[in-house]
Amino acid sequence: MGIQYPEVLMDAAASLAHELERRGISPEVASDASFAAVEHLRAQWGGADIYIPKAAVLDLAPKHLLVYEHWKAGDDYLKLMREFGYTVQWIRQIIRAARLARSQKVAAPMLLEDCG
């Protein structure tokens, strides 16, 4: 009986391969690359208890990007509040975070990829 590859690593490799294929990478290359990436993580973090946060705020990022784009286009806070259903204070925080991230070139691809 051979060594069974850990299920969580198999799932991670399958998820990565699926995303790579979705982006136009051939299934063979996607499979090889995803397995190599998972093996790299296993070598780096193997044996460690790792918590992967849900980071629900990242799911909001596309909507936040729209808020920022509308603000850049000249919409005022009250208009943004009505359109997006946020408070003025939250609109200000979204804009402040987007401006700070852009100025510091923070890696936040979902929030900033189209902010010009």
C-alpha positions in Angstrom: 0.0 0.0 0.0 1.5 3.4 -1.1 1.4 6.7 0.6 -1.9 8.5 0.3 -1.6 12.2 -0.6 -3.4 14.3 2.0 -7.0 15.2 1.0 -6.7 18.9 1.8 -3.7 19.2 -0.5 -5.5 17.3 -3.3 -8.4 19.7 -2.9 -6.1 22.7 -2.9 -4.4 21.5 -6.1 -7.7 20.8 -7.8 -9.0 24.3 -6.9 -5.9 25.9 -8.2 -5.9 23.9 -11.4 -9.6 24.8 -11.9 -8.8 28.5 -11.6 -5.8 28.3 -13.9 -7.9 26.4 -16.5 -10.6 29.1 -16.2 -8.0 31.7 -17.1 -7.1 29.8 -20.3 -4.2 27.6 -19.1 -4.3 24.1 -20.6 -5.5 21.3 -18.2 -2.0 19.6 -18.3 -0.1 22.8 -17.4 -2.7 23.8 -14.9 -2.5 20.5 -13.1 1.3 20.5 -13.1 1.5 24.1 -11.9 -1.1 23.6 -9.2 0.6 20.5 -7.8 4.0 22.3 -7.8 2.4 25.2 -5.9 0.8 22.9 -3.3 4.0 21.0 -2.9 5.8 24.3 -2.3 3.3 25.2 0.4 3.6 21.8 1.9 7.4 22.1 2.1 7.2 25.6 3.5 4.3 25.2 6.0 4.0 21.4 6.4 3.2 20.5 10.0 2.1 24.0 11.0 -1.4 24.8 12.2 -2.6 27.4 9.7 -5.8 29.4 10.0 -7.1 30.7 6.7 -9.4 33.7 7.3 -12.6 34.0 5.5 -11.8 37.7 5.0 -15.4 38.5 4.0 -14.4 42.1 3.3 -12.6 40.9 0.2 -16.0 39.7 -1.2 -17.1 43.2 -0.9 -14.2 44.6 -2.9 -15.8 44.7 -6.3 -18.6 46.8 -4.9 -16.1 49.0 -3.1 -14.3 49.5 -6.4 -17.5 50.7 -7.9 -18.0 53.2 -5.0 -14.4 54.5 -5.6 -14.9 54.7 -9.4 -18.1 56.6 -9.0 -16.5 59.0 -6.5 -13.6 59.6 -8.9 -16.1 60.3 -11.6 -17.6 63.1 -9.4 -20.5 61.5 -7.5 -20.9 63.1 -4.1 -21.2 61.1 -0.8 -25.0 61.4 -0.6 -25.5 60.1 -4.1 -23.1 57.2 -3.3 -24.9 56.5 -0.1 -28.3 56.3 -1.8 -26.9 54.2 -4.8 -24.9 51.7 -2.8 -26.9 51.6 0.5 -23.9 52.5 2.7 -23.7 55.2 5.3 -21.7 58.4 4.4 -19.1 57.3 7.0 -18.7 54.0 5.3 -18.4 55.6 1.9 -15.7 57.8 3.3 -13.8 54.8 4.7 -14.0 52.9 1.4 -12.6 55.9 -0.5 -9.9 56.5 2.1 -8.8 52.9 2.0 -8.8 52.8 -1.8 -6.8 56.1 -2.0 -4.3 54.8 0.7 -3.9 51.5 -1.1 -3.3 53.2 -4.4 -0.8 55.6 -2.9 1.1 52.8 -1.2 0.7 50.4 -4.2 -0.7 47.8 -1.7 -1.4 44.4 -3.3 -5.2 44.4 -3.3 -6.0 43.2 -6.8 -9.7 42.8 -6.4 -10.1 46.3 -5.0 -7.7 48.2 -7.2 -7.0 46.4 -10.5 -9.0 48.8 -12.6 -8.5 52.0 -10.6 -6.2 53.6 -13.2 
